[in-house]
Amino acid sequence: MFKKNSKLNTIQRKYCSCLLKVRSKKISPYGICTKSVYGSRKIKRKKNIKCSKTYKLTTLKKSELINLAIEKKIKVNRRMTRGILMSLIKKKIYKG
C-alpha cells in the first residue's frame, strides 16, 4: 500500500490507511481518522501528513483510486480504467 522509500512511521501509516478506508463512506475522513488513530493513543497530531505521495497507486483498488481522485478534485467516471485513474492522480499529486 505504501512506497518502500516512504518516511512515515507506523502511526502515520495507520492514519493514511484509515483515510483510504473512510473515504469510501462519502464523508470527510480527517477528523474520524485523527480521533481513531491518534486519540486512542492519547497523542496529538502535530503536523499535516502528506499521505497521497506515499501511496503505492498500483496496489490500490479501483474504488479507492476513484475516491482519492474525487477528493483531489479530478473529474472521473466509473468507466475509466485503473491506468487512466493512476495517471490522472499522479499528474495532480506531483505537479506542485
ROTI-940430 format. One record per residue: residue number from 1; residue in three letters; chain; x, z, y of N, C-alpha, C, O, CB in turn. Coordinates in nm, 2 decimals, padded with zeros to 4 digits. Glycine has a CB too. Example, Ala and Ser with C-alpha at 12.3 -4.5 7.8 and 13.67 -1.06 7.14 Angstrom:
<recs>
+-----+-----+-------+--------+--------+--------+--------+--------+--------+--------+--------+--------+--------+--------+--------+--------+--------+--------+
|   n | res | chain |   n_xx |   n_zz |   n_yy |  ca_xx |  ca_zz |  ca_yy |   c_xx |   c_zz |   c_yy |   o_xx |   o_zz |   o_yy |  cb_xx |  cb_zz |  cb_yy |
+-----+-----+-------+--------+--------+--------+--------+--------+--------+--------+--------+--------+--------+--------+--------+--------+--------+--------+
|   1 | ALA |     A |  01.32 |  00.78 | -00.57 |  01.23 |  00.78 | -00.45 |  01.32 |  00.78 | -00.33 |  01.42 |  00.85 | -00.33 |  01.13 |  00.90 | -00.45 |
|   2 | SER |     A |  01.28 |  00.71 | -00.22 |  01.37 |  00.71 | -00.11 |  01.29 |  00.79 |  00.00 |  01.34 |  00.80 |  00.11 |  01.41 |  00.57 | -00.06 |
+-----+-----+-------+--------+--------+--------+--------+--------+--------+--------+--------+--------+--------+--------+--------+--------+--------+--------+
</recs>
This chain:
<recs>
+-----+-----+-------+--------+--------+--------+--------+--------+--------+--------+--------+--------+--------+--------+--------+--------+--------+--------+
|   n | res | chain |   n_xx |   n_zz |   n_yy |  ca_xx |  ca_zz |  ca_yy |   c_xx |   c_zz |   c_yy |   o_xx |   o_zz |   o_yy |  cb_xx |  cb_zz |  cb_yy |
+-----+-----+-------+--------+--------+--------+--------+--------+--------+--------+--------+--------+--------+--------+--------+--------+--------+--------+
|   1 | MET |     A |  00.08 |  00.00 | -00.12 |  00.00 |  00.00 |  00.00 |  00.09 |  00.00 |  00.13 |  00.05 | -00.06 |  00.23 | -00.09 |  00.12 |  00.00 |
|   2 | PHE |     A |  00.20 |  00.06 |  00.12 |  00.29 |  00.07 |  00.24 |  00.42 | -00.01 |  00.21 |  00.46 | -00.02 |  00.09 |  00.32 |  00.21 |  00.27 |
|   3 | LYS |     A |  00.48 | -00.05 |  00.32 |  00.61 | -00.12 |  00.30 |  00.72 | -00.03 |  00.26 |  00.71 |  00.09 |  00.29 |  00.65 | -00.19 |  00.44 |
|   4 | LYS |     A |  00.82 | -00.08 |  00.19 |  00.92 |  00.01 |  00.14 |  01.00 |  00.07 |  00.25 |  01.05 |  00.19 |  00.24 |  01.02 | -00.07 |  00.05 |
|   5 | ASN |     A |  01.02 |  00.00 |  00.36 |  01.10 |  00.05 |  00.47 |  01.02 |  00.13 |  00.57 |  01.07 |  00.15 |  00.69 |  01.17 | -00.07 |  00.54 |
|   6 | SER |     A |  00.90 |  00.17 |  00.54 |  00.82 |  00.25 |  00.62 |  00.88 |  00.38 |  00.65 |  00.92 |  00.45 |  00.55 |  00.67 |  00.26 |  00.56 |
|   7 | LYS |     A |  00.87 |  00.43 |  00.77 |  00.93 |  00.56 |  00.80 |  00.83 |  00.67 |  00.82 |  00.85 |  00.77 |  00.88 |  01.01 |  00.55 |  00.94 |
|   8 | LEU |     A |  00.72 |  00.65 |  00.75 |  00.61 |  00.75 |  00.76 |  00.64 |  00.86 |  00.65 |  00.68 |  00.83 |  00.54 |  00.47 |  00.69 |  00.73 |
|   9 | ASN |     A |  00.61 |  00.98 |  00.69 |  00.63 |  01.09 |  00.59 |  00.50 |  01.10 |  00.51 |  00.40 |  01.02 |  00.53 |  00.66 |  01.23 |  00.66 |
|  10 | THR |     A |  00.49 |  01.19 |  00.42 |  00.38 |  01.20 |  00.32 |  00.25 |  01.22 |  00.39 |  00.15 |  01.16 |  00.36 |  00.40 |  01.31 |  00.22 |
|  11 | ILE |     A |  00.24 |  01.31 |  00.49 |  00.12 |  01.34 |  00.56 |  00.07 |  01.22 |  00.64 | -00.05 |  01.19 |  00.64 |  00.14 |  01.46 |  00.65 |
|  12 | GLN |     A |  00.16 |  01.15 |  00.70 |  00.13 |  01.03 |  00.78 |  00.08 |  00.92 |  00.69 | -00.01 |  00.85 |  00.73 |  00.25 |  00.98 |  00.86 |
|  13 | ARG |     A |  00.13 |  00.91 |  00.57 |  00.09 |  00.81 |  00.47 | -00.06 |  00.84 |  00.43 | -00.14 |  00.75 |  00.41 |  00.18 |  00.80 |  00.35 |
|  14 | LYS |     A | -00.08 |  00.97 |  00.41 | -00.22 |  01.01 |  00.37 | -00.32 |  00.98 |  00.48 | -00.43 |  00.94 |  00.45 | -00.22 |  01.17 |  00.33 |
|  15 | TYR |     A | -00.27 |  01.00 |  00.60 | -00.36 |  00.97 |  00.72 | -00.39 |  00.82 |  00.72 | -00.51 |  00.79 |  00.74 | -00.29 |  01.02 |  00.85 |
|  16 | CYS |     A | -00.29 |  00.74 |  00.71 | -00.31 |  00.59 |  00.71 | -00.40 |  00.55 |  00.59 | -00.48 |  00.46 |  00.61 | -00.18 |  00.52 |  00.71 |
|  17 | SER |     A | -00.38 |  00.61 |  00.48 | -00.46 |  00.57 |  00.36 | -00.61 |  00.61 |  00.39 | -00.70 |  00.54 |  00.35 | -00.41 |  00.64 |  00.24 |
|  18 | CYS |     A | -00.63 |  00.73 |  00.45 | -00.76 |  00.77 |  00.48 | -00.83 |  00.67 |  00.58 | -00.94 |  00.64 |  00.57 | -00.76 |  00.91 |  00.55 |
|  19 | LEU |     A | -00.75 |  00.62 |  00.68 | -00.81 |  00.53 |  00.77 | -00.86 |  00.40 |  00.70 | -00.97 |  00.35 |  00.74 | -00.70 |  00.49 |  00.88 |
|  20 | LEU |     A | -00.79 |  00.35 |  00.61 | -00.83 |  00.24 |  00.53 | -00.96 |  00.26 |  00.46 | -01.05 |  00.18 |  00.46 | -00.72 |  00.19 |  00.43 |
|  21 | LYS |     A | -00.97 |  00.38 |  00.40 | -01.09 |  00.41 |  00.32 | -01.21 |  00.44 |  00.41 | -01.32 |  00.39 |  00.37 | -01.07 |  00.53 |  00.23 |
|  22 | VAL |     A | -01.20 |  00.50 |  00.52 | -01.31 |  00.54 |  00.60 | -01.36 |  00.42 |  00.69 | -01.48 |  00.42 |  00.73 | -01.27 |  00.66 |  00.69 |
|  23 | ARG |     A | -01.27 |  00.33 |  00.72 | -01.31 |  00.21 |  00.80 | -01.43 |  00.14 |  00.73 | -01.51 |  00.08 |  00.81 | -01.19 |  00.11 |  00.81 |
|  24 | SER |     A | -01.44 |  00.14 |  00.60 | -01.54 |  00.07 |  00.53 | -01.68 |  00.13 |  00.56 | -01.78 |  00.06 |  00.53 | -01.52 |  00.07 |  00.39 |
|  25 | LYS |     A | -01.69 |  00.25 |  00.61 | -01.81 |  00.31 |  00.64 | -01.87 |  00.28 |  00.78 | -01.97 |  00.33 |  00.82 | -01.80 |  00.46 |  00.63 |
|  26 | LYS |     A | -01.81 |  00.18 |  00.85 | -01.85 |  00.13 |  00.98 | -01.86 |  00.24 |  01.09 | -01.95 |  00.24 |  01.18 | -01.99 |  00.07 |  00.96 |
|  27 | ILE |     A | -01.78 |  00.34 |  01.08 | -01.77 |  00.45 |  01.18 | -01.62 |  00.46 |  01.22 | -01.53 |  00.41 |  01.15 | -01.83 |  00.58 |  01.13 |
|  28 | SER |     A | -01.60 |  00.53 |  01.33 | -01.46 |  00.54 |  01.38 | -01.39 |  00.64 |  01.29 | -01.43 |  00.76 |  01.27 | -01.46 |  00.59 |  01.53 |
|  29 | PRO |     A | -01.28 |  00.60 |  01.22 | -01.22 |  00.68 |  01.12 | -01.12 |  00.78 |  01.18 | -01.07 |  00.87 |  01.10 | -01.15 |  00.59 |  01.02 |
|  30 | TYR |     A | -01.08 |  00.77 |  01.30 | -00.97 |  00.85 |  01.35 | -01.00 |  01.00 |  01.35 | -00.92 |  01.08 |  01.31 | -00.94 |  00.81 |  01.49 |
|  31 | GLY |     A | -01.11 |  01.04 |  01.40 | -01.15 |  01.18 |  01.41 | -01.16 |  01.24 |  01.27 | -01.12 |  01.35 |  01.24 | -01.27 |  01.21 |  01.49 |
|  32 | ILE |     A | -01.23 |  01.17 |  01.18 | -01.25 |  01.21 |  01.04 | -01.12 |  01.23 |  00.97 | -01.10 |  01.33 |  00.90 | -01.34 |  01.11 |  00.97 |
|  33 | CYS |     A | -01.03 |  01.13 |  00.98 | -00.90 |  01.14 |  00.91 | -00.81 |  01.25 |  00.97 | -00.74 |  01.31 |  00.90 | -00.84 |  01.01 |  00.91 |
|  34 | THR |     A | -00.81 |  01.26 |  01.10 | -00.73 |  01.37 |  01.16 | -00.78 |  01.50 |  01.11 | -00.69 |  01.59 |  01.08 | -00.74 |  01.36 |  01.32 |
|  35 | LYS |     A | -00.91 |  01.53 |  01.11 | -00.96 |  01.66 |  01.07 | -00.93 |  01.68 |  00.92 | -00.89 |  01.79 |  00.88 | -01.11 |  01.67 |  01.09 |
|  36 | SER |     A | -00.95 |  01.58 |  00.83 | -00.93 |  01.60 |  00.69 | -00.79 |  01.61 |  00.65 | -00.76 |  01.69 |  00.56 | -01.00 |  01.49 |  00.61 |
|  37 | VAL |     A | -00.70 |  01.53 |  00.71 | -00.56 |  01.53 |  00.67 | -00.48 |  01.64 |  00.74 | -00.41 |  01.72 |  00.68 | -00.49 |  01.40 |  00.69 |
|  38 | TYR |     A | -00.49 |  01.65 |  00.87 | -00.41 |  01.75 |  00.95 | -00.49 |  01.88 |  00.96 | -00.42 |  01.98 |  00.95 | -00.39 |  01.69 |  01.09 |
|  39 | GLY |     A | -00.62 |  01.88 |  00.98 | -00.69 |  02.00 |  00.99 | -00.69 |  02.09 |  00.87 | -00.69 |  02.21 |  00.87 | -00.83 |  01.97 |  01.03 |
|  40 | SER |     A | -00.69 |  02.02 |  00.75 | -00.69 |  02.10 |  00.62 | -00.56 |  02.17 |  00.60 | -00.55 |  02.27 |  00.53 | -00.72 |  02.01 |  00.51 |
|  41 | ARG |     A | -00.45 |  02.12 |  00.67 | -00.32 |  02.18 |  00.66 | -00.29 |  02.27 |  00.78 | -00.18 |  02.33 |  00.79 | -00.21 |  02.08 |  00.65 |
|  42 | LYS |     A | -00.39 |  02.28 |  00.87 | -00.38 |  02.37 |  00.99 | -00.25 |  02.33 |  01.07 | -00.18 |  02.41 |  01.13 | -00.36 |  02.51 |  00.95 |
|  43 | ILE |     A | -00.23 |  02.19 |  01.08 | -00.13 |  02.14 |  01.17 | -00.19 |  02.04 |  01.27 | -00.30 |  01.99 |  01.25 | -00.01 |  02.08 |  01.09 |
|  44 | LYS |     A | -00.12 |  02.02 |  01.38 | -00.18 |  01.93 |  01.48 | -00.10 |  01.80 |  01.48 |  00.02 |  01.80 |  01.47 | -00.17 |  02.00 |  01.62 |
|  45 | ARG |     A | -00.17 |  01.69 |  01.49 | -00.11 |  01.56 |  01.50 | -00.05 |  01.55 |  01.64 | -00.13 |  01.55 |  01.74 | -00.21 |  01.44 |  01.47 |
|  46 | LYS |     A |  00.08 |  01.53 |  01.66 |  00.14 |  01.53 |  01.79 |  00.16 |  01.39 |  01.85 |  00.18 |  01.38 |  01.97 |  00.27 |  01.59 |  01.77 |
|  47 | LYS |     A |  00.15 |  01.29 |  01.77 |  00.17 |  01.15 |  01.83 |  00.08 |  01.05 |  01.76 |  00.02 |  01.08 |  01.65 |  00.31 |  01.11 |  01.81 |
|  48 | ASN |     A |  00.06 |  00.94 |  01.82 | -00.01 |  00.83 |  01.76 |  00.07 |  00.77 |  01.65 |  00.19 |  00.75 |  01.66 | -00.05 |  00.72 |  01.86 |
|  49 | ILE |     A |  00.00 |  00.74 |  01.54 |  00.07 |  00.68 |  01.42 |  00.04 |  00.54 |  01.41 | -00.08 |  00.50 |  01.41 |  00.04 |  00.76 |  01.29 |
|  50 | LYS |     A |  00.13 |  00.45 |  01.41 |  00.11 |  00.31 |  01.41 |  00.10 |  00.26 |  01.26 |  00.20 |  00.22 |  01.20 |  00.23 |  00.23 |  01.48 |
|  51 | CYS |     A | -00.02 |  00.28 |  01.20 | -00.04 |  00.25 |  01.06 | -00.04 |  00.10 |  01.03 |  00.01 |  00.06 |  00.93 | -00.17 |  00.31 |  01.02 |
|  52 | SER |     A | -00.10 |  00.03 |  01.12 | -00.12 | -00.12 |  01.09 |  00.01 | -00.19 |  01.06 |  00.01 | -00.29 |  00.98 | -00.19 | -00.18 |  01.20 |
|  53 | LYS |     A |  00.12 | -00.15 |  01.12 |  00.25 | -00.22 |  01.10 |  00.32 | -00.17 |  00.97 |  00.41 | -00.24 |  00.92 |  00.35 | -00.19 |  01.21 |
|  54 | THR |     A |  00.27 | -00.07 |  00.91 |  00.33 | -00.02 |  00.79 |  00.25 | -00.06 |  00.66 |  00.30 | -00.04 |  00.55 |  00.34 |  00.13 |  00.79 |
|  55 | TYR |     A |  00.13 | -00.12 |  00.68 |  00.06 | -00.16 |  00.56 |  00.12 | -00.28 |  00.49 |  00.17 | -00.37 |  00.56 | -00.09 | -00.19 |  00.60 |
|  56 | LYS |     A |  00.13 | -00.28 |  00.36 |  00.17 | -00.40 |  00.29 |  00.04 | -00.48 |  00.27 | -00.03 | -00.45 |  00.17 |  00.24 | -00.36 |  00.15 |
|  57 | LEU |     A |  00.02 | -00.58 |  00.35 | -00.11 | -00.65 |  00.35 | -00.14 | -00.72 |  00.22 | -00.26 | -00.74 |  00.18 | -00.11 | -00.76 |  00.46 |
|  58 | THR |     A | -00.04 | -00.76 |  00.14 | -00.07 | -00.83 |  00.02 | -00.13 | -00.74 | -00.09 | -00.19 | -00.79 | -00.18 |  00.06 | -00.88 | -00.04 |
|  59 | THR |     A | -00.12 | -00.61 | -00.07 | -00.18 | -00.52 | -00.17 | -00.32 | -00.47 | -00.13 | -00.38 | -00.40 | -00.21 | -00.09 | -00.40 | -00.19 |
|  60 | LEU |     A | -00.37 | -00.50 | -00.01 | -00.50 | -00.46 |  00.03 | -00.61 | -00.55 | -00.02 | -00.59 | -00.67 | -00.04 | -00.50 | -00.45 |  00.19 |
|  61 | LYS |     A | -00.72 | -00.49 | -00.05 | -00.84 | -00.56 | -00.09 | -00.89 | -00.65 |  00.02 | -00.86 | -00.62 |  00.14 | -00.95 | -00.47 | -00.15 |
|  62 | LYS |     A | -00.97 | -00.75 | -00.01 | -01.02 | -00.84 |  00.09 | -01.11 | -00.76 |  00.19 | -01.11 | -00.78 |  00.31 | -01.10 | -00.95 |  00.03 |
|  63 | SER |     A | -01.19 | -00.67 |  00.13 | -01.28 | -00.59 |  00.22 | -01.20 | -00.50 |  00.32 | -01.24 | -00.48 |  00.43 | -01.37 | -00.50 |  00.13 |
|  64 | GLU |     A | -01.09 | -00.45 |  00.27 | -01.00 | -00.37 |  00.36 | -00.94 | -00.45 |  00.47 | -00.93 | -00.41 |  00.58 | -00.89 | -00.29 |  00.28 |
|  65 | LEU |     A | -00.90 | -00.58 |  00.43 | -00.85 | -00.67 |  00.53 | -00.95 | -00.71 |  00.63 | -00.92 | -00.72 |  00.75 | -00.80 | -00.80 |  00.46 |
|  66 | ILE |     A | -01.07 | -00.73 |  00.59 | -01.18 | -00.76 |  00.68 | -01.21 | -00.65 |  00.78 | -01.22 | -00.67 |  00.90 | -01.31 | -00.80 |  00.61 |
|  67 | ASN |     A | -01.22 | -00.53 |  00.73 | -01.24 | -00.41 |  00.82 | -01.12 | -00.39 |  00.91 | -01.15 | -00.35 |  01.03 | -01.26 | -00.28 |  00.73 |
|  68 | LEU |     A | -01.00 | -00.41 |  00.87 | -00.88 | -00.40 |  00.96 | -00.89 | -00.51 |  01.06 | -00.86 | -00.48 |  01.18 | -00.75 | -00.41 |  00.88 |
|  69 | ALA |     A | -00.93 | -00.63 |  01.03 | -00.94 | -00.74 |  01.12 | -01.04 | -00.71 |  01.23 | -01.03 | -00.73 |  01.35 | -00.97 | -00.87 |  01.05 |
|  70 | ILE |     A | -01.16 | -00.66 |  01.18 | -01.27 | -00.63 |  01.28 | -01.22 | -00.52 |  01.38 | -01.25 | -00.53 |  01.49 | -01.39 | -00.58 |  01.20 |
|  71 | GLU |     A | -01.15 | -00.42 |  01.33 | -01.10 | -00.31 |  01.42 | -01.00 | -00.37 |  01.52 | -00.99 | -00.32 |  01.63 | -01.04 | -00.20 |  01.33 |
|  72 | LYS |     A | -00.92 | -00.47 |  01.48 | -00.82 | -00.53 |  01.57 | -00.89 | -00.64 |  01.66 | -00.82 | -00.71 |  01.72 | -00.71 | -00.59 |  01.49 |
|  73 | LYS |     A | -01.02 | -00.65 |  01.65 | -01.10 | -00.74 |  01.73 | -01.06 | -00.89 |  01.70 | -01.05 | -00.97 |  01.79 | -01.08 | -00.71 |  01.88 |
|  74 | ILE |     A | -01.05 | -00.92 |  01.57 | -01.03 | -01.05 |  01.53 | -01.16 | -01.10 |  01.47 | -01.22 | -01.04 |  01.39 | -00.91 | -01.06 |  01.42 |
|  75 | LYS |     A | -01.20 | -01.22 |  01.52 | -01.32 | -01.28 |  01.47 | -01.30 | -01.33 |  01.32 | -01.22 | -01.41 |  01.29 | -01.37 | -01.40 |  01.56 |
|  76 | VAL |     A | -01.39 | -01.27 |  01.23 | -01.38 | -01.31 |  01.09 | -01.52 | -01.34 |  01.04 | -01.62 | -01.30 |  01.09 | -01.31 | -01.19 |  01.01 |
|  77 | ASN |     A | -01.52 | -01.41 |  00.93 | -01.64 | -01.42 |  00.85 | -01.60 | -01.40 |  00.70 | -01.49 | -01.40 |  00.66 | -01.70 | -01.56 |  00.87 |
|  78 | ARG |     A | -01.70 | -01.37 |  00.62 | -01.68 | -01.33 |  00.48 | -01.63 | -01.44 |  00.40 | -01.57 | -01.42 |  00.29 | -01.82 | -01.29 |  00.42 |
|  79 | ARG |     A | -01.63 | -01.57 |  00.44 | -01.59 | -01.68 |  00.36 | -01.44 | -01.70 |  00.38 | -01.38 | -01.79 |  00.30 | -01.66 | -01.81 |  00.40 |
|  80 | MET |     A | -01.37 | -01.64 |  00.47 | -01.23 | -01.65 |  00.49 | -01.15 | -01.60 |  00.36 | -01.19 | -01.51 |  00.30 | -01.18 | -01.58 |  00.61 |
|  81 | THR |     A | -01.04 | -01.67 |  00.33 | -00.96 | -01.63 |  00.22 | -00.87 | -01.51 |  00.26 | -00.85 | -01.49 |  00.38 | -00.88 | -01.75 |  00.16 |
|  82 | ARG |     A | -00.81 | -01.45 |  00.16 | -00.72 | -01.34 |  00.19 | -00.60 | -01.39 |  00.27 | -00.56 | -01.32 |  00.36 | -00.68 | -01.27 |  00.06 |
|  83 | GLY |     A | -00.55 | -01.50 |  00.23 | -00.44 | -01.56 |  00.30 | -00.46 | -01.58 |  00.45 | -00.37 | -01.55 |  00.53 | -00.39 | -01.69 |  00.24 |
|  84 | ILE |     A | -00.58 | -01.64 |  00.48 | -00.61 | -01.66 |  00.62 | -00.62 | -01.52 |  00.70 | -00.58 | -01.51 |  00.81 | -00.74 | -01.74 |  00.64 |
|  85 | LEU |     A | -00.69 | -01.43 |  00.63 | -00.71 | -01.30 |  00.69 | -00.57 | -01.23 |  00.72 | -00.55 | -01.18 |  00.83 | -00.79 | -01.21 |  00.60 |
|  86 | MET |     A | -00.48 | -01.24 |  00.62 | -00.35 | -01.18 |  00.64 | -00.27 | -01.24 |  00.75 | -00.20 | -01.18 |  00.83 | -00.27 | -01.19 |  00.51 |
|  87 | SER |     A | -00.28 | -01.38 |  00.76 | -00.20 | -01.44 |  00.87 | -00.26 | -01.41 |  01.01 | -00.19 | -01.39 |  01.10 | -00.21 | -01.59 |  00.85 |
|  88 | LEU |     A | -00.39 | -01.40 |  01.02 | -00.46 | -01.36 |  01.15 | -00.42 | -01.22 |  01.19 | -00.39 | -01.19 |  01.30 | -00.61 | -01.37 |  01.14 |
|  89 | ILE |     A | -00.42 | -01.13 |  01.09 | -00.38 | -00.99 |  01.12 | -00.24 | -00.98 |  01.16 | -00.20 | -00.91 |  01.25 | -00.41 | -00.90 |  00.99 |
|  90 | LYS |     A | -00.15 | -01.05 |  01.09 |  00.00 | -01.05 |  01.12 |  00.02 | -01.10 |  01.26 |  00.10 | -01.04 |  01.34 |  00.08 | -01.13 |  01.02 |
|  91 | LYS |     A | -00.05 | -01.20 |  01.30 | -00.03 | -01.26 |  01.44 | -00.07 | -01.15 |  01.54 | -00.01 | -01.14 |  01.64 | -00.12 | -01.39 |  01.46 |
|  92 | LYS |     A | -00.18 | -01.09 |  01.51 | -00.24 | -00.99 |  01.61 | -00.15 | -00.86 |  01.62 | -00.12 | -00.81 |  01.73 | -00.38 | -00.95 |  01.57 |
|  93 | ILE |     A | -00.10 | -00.82 |  01.50 | -00.02 | -00.69 |  01.50 |  00.12 | -00.71 |  01.55 |  00.17 | -00.63 |  01.63 | -00.01 | -00.64 |  01.36 |
|  94 | TYR |     A |  00.18 | -00.82 |  01.52 |  00.32 | -00.84 |  01.56 |  00.34 | -00.92 |  01.68 |  00.46 | -00.95 |  01.72 |  00.39 | -00.91 |  01.45 |
|  95 | LYS |     A |  00.24 | -00.95 |  01.75 |  00.25 | -01.03 |  01.88 |  00.31 | -00.95 |  01.99 |  00.38 | -01.00 |  02.08 |  00.12 | -01.09 |  01.92 |
|  96 | GLY |     A |  00.29 | -00.82 |  01.99 |  00.33 | -00.74 |  02.10 |  00.42 | -00.62 |  02.07 |  00.46 | -00.55 |  02.15 |  00.21 | -00.68 |  02.17 |
+-----+-----+-------+--------+--------+--------+--------+--------+--------+--------+--------+--------+--------+--------+--------+--------+--------+--------+
</recs>
